[in-house]
Each structure stands twice: as C-alpha cells, then as structure tokens.
C-alpha cells in the first residue's frame, strides 16, 4: 500500500511523488525516481483528500485510470502499471464538479464503489472505542476514561469529526494529572475547542431577545449568519488562551493545538506578537 495526502504537497511535488520523474526533468532532479503509482505495482494507492488535487493533475490521473499506464515527469514513453486506487475526501465531490473545480469524468471513474462514512454525531457508539484507540497514539501513558468522561465524549456532536476528537484528546493527555481521565477534564477541553466555541457563538446569535421596549414588540431577525471574521476571532482567542496556559511555550502550545510550530508562529506574528522564535 502506498499512500499520499493530495493536500499536503505543492502541485509540482505532488506530480513528482505520484508519477515519478526522470533525471534532469526539473531543477533538483539529480536522479531518476519512480512515483508511488509505479511503486505500488500489483497493490494499492490511497489518495487522501483527492478533492484537493489540481485540475492539471486530475487529467493525468484520469489517463492512469483509463489507460493503466503512467508517464514520469520528463519521460517520453508511458509505462504500463497494475494498481488499485482508493480515494478519500471530506468534500462534496459532486458539488465540486458542478462548481467546475473537479473533473466530471474523473469523478465517475473514481466512484465505482463509493463508501460513505457518516459523521461522528451519527454514530455515537463509535466515539468511545475510537477515542480509546486514538489516545494510544497521542501519548505513551496508560490513560483510562472513566464513565463520566465517556459520557462527555458521547454527548458532544463533534462538528470537527475525528480531527477534532484527536485534537481534544491531545489536550486531555497534556492536562491530565494521572492516568485516570474524568468527565470534568474532557468537558473543559471540549469547551476550549475552536469548533465548540464557534458553535456556542452561533447559538448565542440565534437567541431572540425576550423583551423589547415599548408596548408592541417589533419582530426581529432570530438568526445572525456567522462570518469568517467571527471564526477568526474565536481562533485567536483560543490560541491565546492555550498559549497562556502553556506559559508562553511555543512548542507545547503547538502540540496542544494540534498544529505545527511554524504555523503557530505565523499566526502569532499576524496577531502582533513581537517575537515567537524562542520557547
């Protein structure tokens, strides 16, 4: 099995990783390199976040699927391959097709056997077993979720799905005093989630004033559409809160937030922090 995240690499790097390249095909290509499609001969290639793939590479991938051959960057002749393709995305690909961001022919070529994974809120019985499995990945400690912690996990609807669950568990493991995880800690870490804060803000915006001045209450709009500015403010407040909890330590804050250190430094510079180079 060969796997690649289509959203994690720039277009030129993604093309080279998937299809390979010949020596001298571009600056830095000092030797011939087979791509993942060649390396998976007789096996499987997993394309994660395939909806992020640029249109130019979508056309090249379509040829691979239809002709069963791959052409390295800089090569003159294609090479026959025999691989199975599994693709995953969190986007509505048919919506992307209608918006002109994803090729219709590639969509139908990939959708031979679709498997729809329901969101966590639609399968609450999976939340605790999944959390216990993920907990083993985020820490070497033998954390155990008590009954209240399990209830806290199951009662939340997880708008950020597995990524949000993983992020919450990372922070739970950092703030846990011992191996036992209680419900109070889980709820505190959930409430600190960007998704939870944005959700709470939307709920507050939907509240209708209970009493208006004057004898005849005037009708008011009950829903205020959240804006990206609101979400950006929520994100900034959350980052600054976690940074304060970590006593200004950049590395520990990045781990708690579930983002890399450079991303955190970039955001802090945007917020006006003078220096983020030292922990």
C-alpha positions in Angstrom: 0.0 0.0 0.0 1.3 3.4 -1.0 -0.5 6.5 0.5 -0.3 10.2 -0.2 -2.1 13.3 1.0 -3.0 15.4 -2.0 -3.5 18.5 0.1 -0.1 18.3 1.8 2.1 18.9 -1.2 2.5 21.7 -3.8 1.4 20.8 -7.3 4.9 20.1 -8.7 5.9 18.0 -5.8 2.6 16.1 -5.9 3.1 15.3 -9.6 6.6 14.0 -8.9 5.5 11.9 -5.9 2.6 10.3 -7.8 4.1 9.8 -11.3 7.8 9.9 -10.7 10.4 11.9 -12.7 13.4 11.4 -15.0 16.8 12.8 -14.2 17.0 16.4 -15.3 13.3 16.8 -15.6 13.4 19.9 -13.4 15.8 21.7 -11.1 17.0 19.4 -8.4 16.0 16.2 -10.2 19.5 14.7 -10.0 18.4 11.1 -10.5 15.6 9.1 -11.8 12.8 8.4 -9.4 9.7 6.2 -9.7 6.4 7.5 -8.4 4.0 6.0 -5.9 1.9 4.6 -8.7 4.8 2.6 -10.1 6.0 1.5 -6.6 2.5 0.2 -5.8 2.6 -2.2 -8.8 0.3 -5.1 -8.0 -1.0 -3.3 -4.9 -3.0 -0.3 -3.8 -2.5 3.5 -3.9 -4.5 5.5 -1.3 -5.2 9.1 -2.4 -6.2 11.1 0.7 -8.0 14.4 0.2 -8.3 13.8 -3.6 -10.7 16.7 -3.8 -7.7 19.0 -3.3 -5.9 17.7 -6.4 -5.2 20.5 -9.0 -7.1 20.2 -12.3 -4.0 19.6 -14.3 -3.1 16.5 -12.3 -6.7 15.3 -12.4 -6.4 14.9 -16.1 -3.1 13.0 -15.7 -4.7 10.7 -13.1 -7.6 10.0 -15.3 -5.3 8.8 -18.0 -3.7 6.4 -15.5 -7.1 5.0 -14.6 -8.3 4.6 -18.1 -5.1 3.5 -19.9 -3.4 1.7 -17.0 -0.2 3.5 -17.7 1.9 6.2 -16.1 4.3 8.7 -17.6 7.0 10.1 -15.4 7.7 13.8 -15.5 10.2 14.4 -18.3 9.7 10.9 -19.8 8.8 10.3 -23.4 7.1 6.9 -23.1 4.5 5.7 -20.7 4.9 2.6 -18.6 2.1 0.0 -18.0 1.0 -0.5 -14.4 -1.5 -2.6 -12.5 -2.7 -0.8 -9.3 -5.9 -0.4 -7.3 -6.9 3.2 -6.5 -8.7 4.1 -3.2 -9.6 7.8 -2.8 -10.9 9.7 0.1 -12.2 13.3 0.6 -14.2 15.3 3.1 -15.6 17.5 0.3 -18.8 17.0 -1.7 -17.1 16.0 -4.9 -20.3 16.2 -7.0 -20.7 19.8 -5.7 -17.1 20.4 -6.7 -17.9 19.0 -10.2 -20.8 21.4 -10.6 -18.6 24.3 -9.4 -16.0 23.4 -12.0 -13.3 22.5 -9.5 -13.3 18.7 -10.2 -13.4 16.8 -13.4 -16.7 15.1 -14.1 -15.1 12.2 -15.9 -12.6 11.6 -13.1 -15.5 11.7 -10.6 -17.3 8.9 -12.3 -14.1 7.0 -12.8 -13.4 7.1 -9.1 -16.9 6.5 -7.9 -17.0 2.8 -8.8 -17.7 1.6 -5.3 -18.4 4.6 -3.0 -18.2 4.2 0.8 -19.9 6.9 2.7 -18.5 7.4 6.3 -21.2 9.1 8.5 -20.1 11.9 10.8 -19.4 11.0 14.4 -22.7 12.6 15.6 -24.5 9.9 13.5 -22.6 7.0 15.2 -22.2 7.9 18.9 -21.5 4.2 19.7 -18.2 4.5 17.9 -16.9 7.6 19.8 -15.5 5.9 22.9 -13.8 3.0 21.2 -12.3 5.4 18.7 -11.2 7.7 21.5 -9.5 4.9 23.3 -7.7 3.9 20.1 -6.6 7.5 19.4 -5.5 8.0 23.0 -2.8 5.3 22.5 -1.4 7.3 19.5 -1.2 10.7 21.3 0.5 9.6 24.5 2.6 6.7 25.9 0.8 7.0 29.3 -1.9 4.4 30.1 -4.8 6.8 30.3 -8.2 5.3 31.2 -11.5 7.1 30.5 -13.9 6.9 33.5 -17.7 6.6 33.0 -18.3 10.3 33.2 -15.5 11.0 30.6 -17.1 8.5 28.2 -20.5 10.2 28.7 -18.9 13.6 28.0 -17.4 12.3 24.7 -20.7 10.7 23.6 -22.9 13.8 24.4 -20.9 16.1 22.2 -21.8 16.2 18.5 -18.2 16.7 17.2 -18.7 19.1 14.3 -15.0 18.7 13.5 -15.3 14.9 13.5 -12.3 12.7 14.1 -9.8 15.5 13.7 -11.5 17.5 16.4 -11.7 14.4 18.6 -7.9 13.8 18.1 -7.2 17.4 19.0 -9.2 17.3 22.2 -7.6 14.0 23.3 -4.1 15.5 22.8 -5.0 18.3 25.2 -6.6 15.9 27.6 -3.4 13.9 27.7 -1.4 17.1 28.4 -3.5 18.4 31.2 -4.3 15.0 32.9 -2.9 14.8 36.4 -2.7 11.0 36.4 -3.8 8.0 34.3 -7.5 8.4 35.1 -9.4 10.8 32.8 -12.5 12.3 34.3 -15.5 13.9 32.7 -14.7 17.4 34.0 -11.4 17.5 32.2 -12.9 16.2 29.0 -15.7 18.8 29.1 -13.2 21.6 29.7 -11.0 20.5 26.8 -14.1 20.2 24.5 -15.3 23.7 25.5 -11.8 25.0 24.5 -12.2 23.6 21.1 -12.4 26.1 18.2 -15.4 24.2 16.9 -17.2 24.2 20.2 -16.6 27.9 20.7 -17.8 28.7 17.2 -20.9 26.6 17.8 -21.6 28.4 21.1 -21.2 31.7 19.4 -23.7 30.7 16.7 -26.2 29.6 19.4 -25.9 32.9 21.2 -26.5 34.7 17.9 -29.8 32.8 17.4 -31.2 33.8 20.8 -34.3 36.1 20.4 -34.5 39.0 22.9 -37.1 38.0 25.5 -38.4 41.6 26.0 -38.4 44.7 23.9 -39.0 48.3 24.8 -42.5 49.7 24.0 -46.0 48.3 24.1 -45.7 46.5 20.8 -42.7 44.3 20.4 -41.3 44.6 16.9 -40.3 41.4 15.1 -36.5 40.8 14.9 -34.3 38.5 12.9 -33.6 35.5 15.0 -30.6 34.3 13.2 -27.3 36.1 12.5 -25.2 34.4 10.0 -21.7 33.8 11.4 -18.9 35.4 9.4 -15.3 34.4 8.8 -14.3 37.3 11.0 -16.2 35.8 13.9 -14.5 32.5 13.5 -11.1 34.1 13.1 -11.7 35.9 16.4 -12.6 32.6 18.1 -9.5 31.0 16.8 -7.3 33.8 18.0 -8.9 33.8 21.5 -8.4 30.0 21.7 -4.8 30.2 20.6 -4.0 33.0 23.1 -5.8 31.1 25.9 -3.8 27.9 25.3 -0.6 29.9 24.9 -1.2 31.5 28.3 -2.0 28.0 29.8 1.4 26.8 28.5 3.2 29.8 30.0 4.1 31.1 26.5 5.9 27.9 25.5 5.5 27.8 21.7 6.3 24.1 21.2 3.9 22.9 23.9 1.2 25.3 22.7 1.5 23.9 19.1 1.2 20.4 20.4 -1.8 21.2 22.5 -3.5 22.9 19.5 -2.7 20.1 17.1 -0.8 22.3 14.6 2.9 22.5 13.7 5.2 25.0 15.3 5.7 27.2 12.2 2.0 27.6 11.6 1.6 28.7 15.2 4.5 31.2 14.9 3.0 32.6 11.7 -0.4 33.1 13.4 1.2 34.8 16.4 3.1 37.2 14.2 -0.1 38.0 12.5 -1.6 38.8 15.9 1.2 41.3 16.6 3.4 39.2 18.9 6.9 40.7 18.5 9.0 37.6 18.9 8.0 33.9 18.6 11.3 32.4 17.9 12.1 31.2 21.4 10.1 28.9 23.8 
